[in-house]
Amino acid sequence: MNLYISPEHIRPARTRRDVLRCAAHGFGALAFESLLVRDGIAKPRVSPLAAKQQHFPAKAKSVIFLFMVGAPSQIDTFDPKPLLKKHEGERLPESFGKVQSQFTDGTTPILSSPWTFKQYGQSGAWVSSLFPHLAQCADDICFVRNFYTESVVHAPAMYQVHSGRILMGYPSMGAWVTYGLGSESENLPAYVVMPQPEGTPEGGTPCWSAGFLPAVHQGTVLRSGANPILHLKPPSGVTPERQRRTLDLVQRMNDLDTGDDDTEMAARISSYELAFRMQSHAPEAVDLSKESEATRKLYGVDDKRTAEFGARLMLARRLVERGVRFIQIYSGGGPVSMQWDAHSDLVLNHEKMCGLTDKPIAGLLKDLKSRGLLDSTLIIWGSEFGRLPMSQSGNGRDHNPHGFTMWFAGGGVQGGQTIGATDDFGLRAVNGYHMRDFHATILQALGLDQHRLWYLHNGRHEKLTDFGGNVIRQVFG
């Protein structure tokens, strides 16, 4: 039998181990480097995160996603329901059917909001007294009150908001966006994640995973505090020139036996290059001491209560200025006491969490607007679901995936709007928008066609919106 193996399927005889063995017997790094170039073995490298064209013209160039871990109550923040006060202590009318949540079955008494609502701005948007600073930005915000998800459990609902599916393993929204648009910065990560210092959300790292997309598209986590990125300073006595030569050698050696489909290695190689460039550029980008006193005050960095979250939002603005494509910031994480998960003592929980975030978020909107960056930066505020109009533990609320509020600002969004509604008790969305619609709308703002942004995986053209969502056109006016 004749067995023919085509040349393209033959693995090169030289492996990295062979190269290292040669190097140990006298090959100098520079000599070997020249051999690689001469023999044409080291292929020219194209950055997988190079900026790409939008599918169609759109204003938004970057995204800042503010995710409130644990789920704020829509009926206590942006969706007032006067009937709750009228029927407080009663059971929900039987016409609403059975309401099953994670810990309650819908038979507990109705609980009215402890806070007052007022209308703000020329738009007359309703905002709770929990958000006195954000209320001043009402005319820049588009509130969408009728989103819904499909799980009453935190992690699966988080996965659906972040990746469109209730199961882990799918690419996150930030990964899809960087896959579709690349990055405008060669010296900073394309996709940045800033968790709560106390811990990550229940969904954990799958919330910023690349899933089956090339690994280079996963989120890069920055720490809180004065040093968001560790080990930026090179070792003592190592010059940039020496680092550059060493890195070039390592990269070419990696090329020798790295297959085209090895995305993990490609991501590792790309991270080496990025890390080298970040040593020169990242220290300036993350140095908040360069901000004026007025700006620091705007974000609440001068106040112990708001300093930590304000600093993260200020850093987000600095990263957007420098071309970072997608920034994901978490309010809440780790222990339940540091989440919006108000199963009991709703007042204590929401006043604490709103107190930590209200001024910084308003500061971010005002700062972006004053610098001319709001038009090109899409701001999203939301969570994994909302909370029920009935009580839990007498003074708290259980999870409600059936209808809740998220809002958008900037990035071509028409502010001063309130879109959609929940029923009279704030339980279920009326003509609700699924997470597919949420994602389709975000892609639209960025100039990405949801049906043209796909990746072949297991024989299927996978998309962020699965079989497709409906763009909420009204968001854009």
C-alpha positions as CSV (number, residue, x, y, z in Angstrom):
1,M,0.0,0.0,0.0
2,N,1.3,3.4,-0.9
3,L,1.0,6.0,1.9
4,Y,1.3,9.6,0.8
5,I,1.6,12.3,3.4
6,S,1.4,15.8,2.0
7,P,4.3,18.2,3.0
8,E,2.0,20.6,4.8
9,H,1.1,17.9,7.3
10,I,4.6,17.1,8.2
11,R,5.7,18.6,11.5
12,P,9.1,20.5,11.3
13,A,11.9,18.3,12.5
14,R,13.2,21.0,14.7
15,T,11.3,21.5,17.9
16,R,11.8,24.0,20.7
17,R,13.7,21.3,22.6
18,D,16.1,20.9,19.7
19,V,16.7,24.6,19.5
20,L,17.4,24.8,23.2
21,R,19.8,21.9,22.9
22,C,21.7,23.7,20.1
23,A,21.7,26.9,22.1
24,A,23.3,25.1,25.0
25,H,26.1,24.0,22.7
26,G,27.1,27.4,21.6
27,F,24.3,29.0,19.5
28,G,24.1,32.6,20.7
29,A,20.7,34.3,20.9
30,L,21.5,36.8,18.2
31,A,23.0,34.2,15.9
32,F,20.0,32.0,16.2
33,E,17.7,34.9,15.6
34,S,19.4,35.7,12.4
35,L,19.1,32.1,11.2
36,L,15.4,32.1,11.9
37,V,15.0,35.2,9.8
38,R,17.2,33.9,7.0
39,D,15.4,30.6,6.8
40,G,12.0,32.2,6.8
41,I,10.8,30.1,9.7
42,A,9.7,33.0,11.9
43,K,6.5,34.3,10.3
44,P,5.6,38.0,10.6
45,R,3.2,38.4,13.4
46,V,-0.2,40.2,13.0
47,S,-1.8,41.3,16.2
48,P,-5.1,39.4,16.8
49,L,-6.3,42.6,18.5
50,A,-5.6,45.0,15.7
51,A,-8.4,47.5,15.2
52,K,-11.1,46.4,12.7
53,Q,-13.7,48.3,10.8
54,Q,-17.3,48.5,12.0
55,H,-19.9,46.8,9.9
56,F,-21.7,50.1,9.6
57,P,-21.1,53.6,10.9
58,A,-21.9,54.1,14.6
59,K,-20.9,56.5,17.3
60,A,-19.9,54.1,20.1
61,K,-16.2,53.1,20.0
62,S,-15.9,51.7,23.5
63,V,-18.1,50.3,26.3
64,I,-18.1,50.7,30.1
65,F,-20.4,48.1,31.6
66,L,-21.3,48.8,35.3
67,F,-22.6,45.6,36.7
68,M,-24.4,45.6,40.1
69,V,-23.7,42.2,41.6
70,G,-26.6,40.6,43.5
71,A,-29.4,42.6,41.8
72,P,-30.8,46.0,42.8
73,S,-34.5,46.3,43.2
74,Q,-36.1,48.0,40.1
75,I,-39.1,49.1,42.2
76,D,-36.9,50.9,44.6
77,T,-34.6,52.6,42.1
78,F,-36.1,53.5,38.7
79,D,-39.5,52.0,38.4
80,P,-42.0,53.4,41.0
81,K,-45.1,51.5,41.7
82,P,-47.7,53.5,43.8
83,L,-50.0,50.4,44.1
84,L,-47.5,48.7,46.4
85,K,-48.2,51.3,49.1
86,K,-52.0,50.9,48.6
87,H,-51.8,47.1,48.9
88,E,-48.9,46.8,51.4
89,G,-49.3,43.7,53.7
90,E,-51.7,42.0,51.3
91,R,-51.0,39.1,49.0
92,L,-50.4,39.6,45.3
93,P,-53.8,39.2,43.5
94,E,-54.5,35.6,42.3
95,S,-54.7,36.8,38.7
96,F,-50.9,37.1,38.8
97,G,-50.6,33.3,39.1
98,K,-47.9,31.4,41.0
99,V,-44.7,33.3,41.5
100,Q,-41.8,31.0,42.2
101,S,-38.4,32.6,43.1
102,Q,-35.3,31.1,44.7
103,F,-36.4,31.2,48.3
104,T,-40.1,32.3,48.2
105,D,-43.2,31.1,46.5
106,G,-45.2,34.3,46.0
107,T,-47.4,34.0,49.0
108,T,-45.5,36.6,51.2
109,P,-47.1,40.0,51.7
110,I,-46.5,42.9,49.3
111,L,-43.8,45.4,50.5
112,S,-43.8,49.0,49.3
113,S,-40.7,51.0,48.6
114,P,-39.2,52.8,51.7
115,W,-37.9,55.6,49.4
116,T,-39.6,58.4,47.5
117,F,-39.5,59.0,43.8
118,K,-39.3,62.3,41.9
119,Q,-39.1,63.3,38.3
120,Y,-35.9,64.9,37.1
121,G,-34.7,66.8,34.1
122,Q,-36.6,68.0,31.0
123,S,-37.5,64.3,30.4
124,G,-39.2,63.9,33.8
125,A,-37.5,60.6,34.4
126,W,-38.5,58.9,37.7
127,V,-35.5,58.3,40.0
128,S,-35.5,57.2,43.6
129,S,-34.1,59.2,46.5
130,L,-31.4,56.5,46.6
131,F,-29.7,58.3,43.7
132,P,-29.5,62.0,44.3
133,H,-26.4,62.5,42.2
134,L,-27.4,60.2,39.3
135,A,-30.8,62.0,39.2
136,Q,-28.9,65.1,37.9
137,C,-27.9,63.1,34.8
138,A,-31.5,62.0,34.0
139,D,-31.5,63.7,30.6
140,D,-28.4,61.7,29.5
141,I,-29.8,58.3,30.4
142,C,-32.2,56.0,28.6
143,F,-34.0,53.8,31.1
144,V,-35.3,50.4,29.8
145,R,-37.7,49.0,32.3
146,N,-38.8,45.7,30.7
147,F,-35.8,43.4,30.5
148,Y,-36.1,39.8,31.7
149,T,-33.8,36.8,32.2
150,E,-34.6,33.1,32.6
151,S,-33.1,32.0,35.9
152,V,-33.8,32.9,39.5
153,V,-30.3,31.9,40.5
154,H,-27.4,34.4,40.5
155,A,-24.7,32.6,38.5
156,P,-26.8,31.3,35.5
157,A,-28.6,34.7,35.3
158,M,-25.2,36.4,35.3
159,Y,-24.0,34.2,32.5
160,Q,-27.0,35.1,30.5
161,V,-26.5,38.8,30.9
162,H,-22.7,38.5,30.1
163,S,-22.8,35.9,27.4
164,G,-26.4,35.3,26.3
165,R,-26.7,31.8,27.7
166,I,-27.5,30.5,31.2
167,L,-24.6,28.0,31.0
168,M,-20.9,28.9,31.5
169,G,-18.4,28.3,28.6
170,Y,-19.7,30.8,26.1
171,P,-17.8,34.0,25.1
172,S,-18.6,37.0,27.2
173,M,-19.9,40.2,25.6
174,G,-16.5,41.9,25.9
175,A,-14.8,39.0,24.2
176,W,-17.3,39.2,21.3
177,V,-16.7,43.0,21.0
178,T,-13.0,42.7,20.9
179,Y,-13.3,39.8,18.4
180,G,-15.4,42.0,16.2
181,L,-13.6,45.4,16.6
182,G,-10.1,44.6,18.0
183,S,-8.6,47.4,20.0
184,E,-7.5,51.0,19.3
185,S,-4.7,50.6,21.8
186,E,-1.5,48.7,21.1
187,N,-0.1,49.3,24.6
188,L,-3.0,48.3,26.9
189,P,-5.4,45.3,27.1
190,A,-8.4,45.5,24.8
191,Y,-10.8,44.1,27.4
192,V,-10.4,45.1,31.1
193,V,-12.3,43.8,34.1
194,M,-12.3,45.5,37.5
195,P,-14.0,43.3,40.2
196,Q,-15.0,44.4,43.7
197,P,-11.9,44.2,46.0
198,E,-13.7,41.9,48.4
199,G,-14.2,39.2,45.7
200,T,-15.7,38.2,42.4
201,P,-19.4,37.8,41.6
202,E,-21.0,34.3,42.0
203,G,-20.6,33.7,38.3
204,G,-16.8,34.1,38.6
205,T,-14.3,34.2,35.8
206,P,-16.7,32.8,33.1
207,C,-18.4,36.3,33.2
208,W,-15.3,37.6,31.3
209,S,-14.2,34.5,29.5
210,A,-13.4,34.2,25.8
211,G,-15.3,30.8,25.8
212,F,-14.6,29.2,22.4
213,L,-13.2,32.4,20.9
214,P,-9.4,32.7,20.6
215,A,-8.1,33.0,24.2
216,V,-6.6,36.5,23.5
217,H,-10.1,37.9,23.8
218,Q,-10.7,37.1,27.4
219,G,-10.8,39.9,29.9
220,T,-7.7,41.2,31.7
221,V,-8.4,41.7,35.4
222,L,-7.0,44.8,37.1
223,R,-6.7,45.1,40.8
224,S,-8.1,47.8,43.0
225,G,-5.8,50.3,44.6
226,A,-2.6,52.2,43.7
227,N,-1.1,49.4,41.7
228,P,-3.8,47.9,39.4
229,I,-1.1,46.0,37.4
230,L,1.6,44.1,39.2
231,H,5.2,43.6,38.0
232,L,5.3,46.4,35.5
233,K,8.8,47.4,36.4
234,P,11.5,45.3,34.7
235,P,14.2,43.5,36.9
236,S,17.1,45.6,38.1
237,G,19.9,45.9,35.5
238,V,17.8,44.7,32.6
239,T,17.6,47.3,29.8
240,P,14.7,47.7,27.4
241,E,17.0,46.7,24.6
242,R,18.0,43.4,26.3
243,Q,14.3,42.7,27.1
244,R,13.4,43.3,23.5
245,R,16.1,40.9,22.2
246,T,15.1,38.2,24.6
247,L,11.4,38.6,23.8
248,D,12.1,38.4,20.1
249,L,14.0,35.2,20.5
250,V,11.3,33.6,22.7
251,Q,8.6,34.6,20.2
252,R,10.5,33.1,17.2
253,M,11.1,29.9,19.2
254,N,7.4,29.7,20.0
255,D,6.6,30.0,16.3
256,L,8.7,26.9,15.5
257,D,6.2,24.4,16.9
258,T,3.0,26.4,17.5
259,G,0.1,25.2,15.4
260,D,-2.2,27.7,13.7
261,D,-5.1,26.4,15.9
262,D,-3.3,26.7,19.2
263,T,-5.2,29.8,20.5
264,E,-3.9,29.4,24.0
265,M,-0.3,29.7,22.9
266,A,-1.2,32.5,20.5
267,A,-2.7,34.3,23.4
268,R,0.4,33.7,25.6
269,I,2.7,35.0,22.8
270,S,0.5,38.1,22.4
271,S,0.5,38.7,26.1
272,Y,4.3,38.7,26.2
273,E,4.3,41.5,23.6
274,L,1.6,43.4,25.3
275,A,3.4,43.1,28.7
276,F,6.5,44.5,27.2
277,R,4.7,47.5,25.8
278,M,2.7,48.0,29.0
279,Q,6.0,48.5,30.9
280,S,6.4,51.8,29.0
281,H,2.8,52.9,28.8
282,A,0.6,51.4,31.5
283,P,2.3,53.2,34.5
284,E,1.1,56.5,33.1
285,A,-2.4,55.2,32.2
286,V,-3.1,53.9,35.7
287,D,-1.5,56.9,37.6
288,L,-4.5,58.6,39.1
289,S,-2.3,61.2,40.9
290,K,-2.2,63.1,37.7
291,E,-5.9,63.9,38.0
292,S,-7.0,67.4,39.2
293,E,-8.5,67.9,42.6
294,A,-11.8,68.9,40.9
295,T,-11.9,65.7,39.0
296,R,-11.1,63.6,42.1
297,K,-13.9,65.4,43.9
298,L,-16.3,64.8,41.0
299,Y,-15.8,61.0,41.3
300,G,-15.9,61.0,45.1
301,V,-12.3,59.9,45.4
302,D,-11.9,62.5,48.2
303,D,-14.5,60.7,50.3
304,K,-13.7,57.5,52.1
305,R,-17.2,56.1,51.3
306,T,-16.9,56.5,47.6
307,A,-13.1,56.6,47.1
308,E,-12.6,52.9,46.0
309,F,-15.4,52.7,43.4
310,G,-14.7,56.3,42.3
311,A,-11.1,55.4,41.6
312,R,-12.1,52.5,39.5
313,L,-14.4,54.6,37.4
314,M,-11.8,57.3,37.0
315,L,-9.4,54.7,35.8
316,A,-12.0,53.5,33.4
317,R,-12.2,56.9,31.8
318,R,-8.4,57.1,31.5
319,L,-8.4,53.7,29.8
320,V,-11.2,54.7,27.4
321,E,-9.1,57.9,26.5
322,R,-6.2,55.6,25.6
323,G,-8.2,53.3,23.3
324,V,-9.3,50.4,25.6
325,R,-12.3,48.8,23.9
326,F,-14.4,47.2,26.7
327,I,-14.3,47.8,30.4
328,Q,-16.4,45.7,32.9
329,I,-16.7,47.1,36.4
330,Y,-18.4,45.3,39.3
331,S,-20.1,46.9,42.2
332,G,-20.4,44.1,44.7
333,G,-18.7,40.7,45.0
334,G,-17.4,38.3,47.6
335,P,-19.4,38.2,50.8
336,V,-23.2,38.8,50.7
337,S,-22.7,41.9,52.9
338,M,-20.9,43.5,49.9
339,Q,-23.5,42.7,47.3
340,W,-26.9,44.2,46.3
341,D,-28.5,40.9,47.4
342,A,-31.2,42.3,49.8
343,H,-33.0,39.2,51.0
344,S,-33.4,40.9,54.3
345,D,-33.0,44.5,55.5
346,L,-33.5,46.1,52.1
347,V,-33.0,49.6,53.5
348,L,-29.6,48.9,55.0
349,N,-28.4,47.0,51.9
350,H,-29.5,49.4,49.2
351,E,-28.6,52.6,51.1
352,K,-25.1,51.1,51.6
353,M,-24.6,50.0,48.0
354,C,-26.1,53.2,46.5
355,G,-24.0,55.3,48.8
356,L,-20.9,53.6,47.4
357,T,-21.8,54.1,43.8
358,D,-24.2,57.0,43.2
359,K,-21.7,59.9,43.1
360,P,-19.0,58.0,41.2
361,I,-21.4,57.0,38.4
362,A,-22.8,60.5,38.1
363,G,-19.2,61.7,38.1
364,L,-18.2,59.4,35.3
365,L,-21.1,60.6,33.1
366,K,-20.4,64.2,33.8
367,D,-16.6,63.8,33.2
368,L,-17.0,61.9,29.9
369,K,-19.5,64.5,28.7
370,S,-17.2,67.5,29.6
371,R,-14.3,65.8,27.7
372,G,-16.4,65.1,24.6
373,L,-16.0,61.3,25.2
374,L,-19.7,60.5,26.1
375,D,-20.7,60.3,22.4
376,S,-18.1,57.6,21.7
377,T,-18.5,55.7,25.0
378,L,-21.5,53.5,25.7
379,I,-22.3,53.3,29.4
380,I,-24.4,50.4,30.6
381,W,-25.8,50.0,34.1
382,G,-27.5,46.7,35.0
383,S,-27.6,43.4,36.9
384,E,-28.6,39.8,36.6
385,F,-32.2,40.4,37.5
386,G,-34.4,42.5,39.7
387,R,-36.3,41.9,42.9
388,L,-39.9,40.9,43.8
389,P,-42.6,43.3,45.0
390,M,-43.4,40.8,47.8
391,S,-41.4,40.7,51.0
392,Q,-38.8,38.2,52.2
393,S,-37.9,38.0,55.9
394,G,-40.4,40.8,56.4
395,N,-38.1,43.6,55.2
396,G,-36.2,42.2,52.2
397,R,-37.0,41.0,48.6
398,D,-36.3,37.8,46.7
399,H,-35.0,37.5,43.1
400,N,-37.1,38.6,40.2
401,P,-36.0,37.6,36.7
402,H,-39.4,38.4,35.2
403,G,-39.0,42.2,34.8
404,F,-36.3,44.7,35.7
405,T,-34.5,47.9,34.7
406,M,-31.2,48.5,33.0
407,W,-30.1,51.8,31.5
408,F,-27.8,53.1,28.8
409,A,-26.1,56.4,28.2
410,G,-23.7,57.9,25.6
411,G,-22.5,56.0,22.5
412,G,-25.3,57.3,20.3
413,V,-28.0,56.6,22.8
414,Q,-30.8,59.1,22.9
415,G,-30.9,60.2,26.6
416,G,-33.9,61.5,28.4
417,Q,-36.1,58.5,27.6
418,T,-37.9,55.8,29.6
419,I,-38.7,52.8,27.5
420,G,-40.9,49.8,28.3
421,A,-42.7,49.0,31.6
422,T,-43.5,46.3,34.1
423,D,-47.0,45.6,35.4
424,D,-48.7,47.6,38.1
425,F,-46.9,45.8,40.8
426,G,-43.4,45.7,39.1
427,L,-43.4,41.9,38.8
428,R,-43.4,41.1,35.1
429,A,-42.2,42.9,32.1
430,V,-44.8,44.1,29.6
431,N,-43.7,43.1,26.1
432,G,-40.4,42.4,27.6
433,Y,-36.9,42.4,26.1
434,H,-34.8,39.3,26.3
435,M,-31.0,39.3,26.8
436,R,-30.7,38.6,23.0
437,D,-32.3,42.0,22.5
438,F,-30.0,43.6,25.1
439,H,-26.9,42.3,23.3
440,A,-28.2,43.1,19.8
441,T,-28.8,46.7,20.9
442,I,-25.2,47.0,22.3
443,L,-23.7,45.5,19.1
444,Q,-25.8,48.0,17.1
445,A,-24.5,50.9,19.1
446,L,-20.9,49.7,18.2
447,G,-21.6,49.3,14.5
448,L,-21.6,45.5,14.6
449,D,-24.3,43.5,12.8
450,Q,-25.3,40.7,15.2
451,H,-25.7,38.3,12.3
452,R,-22.3,39.0,10.7
453,L,-20.4,38.7,14.0
454,W,-20.0,34.9,14.2
455,Y,-17.5,32.2,15.0
456,L,-17.5,28.7,13.6
457,H,-17.6,26.3,16.6
458,N,-18.4,22.6,16.5
459,G,-19.8,23.0,13.0
460,R,-22.2,25.9,14.0
461,H,-21.9,29.6,13.3
462,E,-22.1,30.7,16.9
463,K,-23.2,34.3,17.7
464,L,-23.6,36.4,20.9
465,T,-27.3,36.6,20.2
466,D,-27.7,32.9,19.3
467,F,-30.4,32.8,16.7
468,G,-30.9,36.6,16.8
469,G,-32.3,39.4,19.0
470,N,-34.4,42.4,18.2
471,V,-32.5,45.7,18.3
472,I,-34.3,48.2,20.6
473,R,-34.3,50.9,18.0
474,Q,-36.0,53.4,20.3
475,V,-32.8,53.5,22.4
476,F,-31.2,55.5,19.7
477,G,-34.1,58.0,19.3
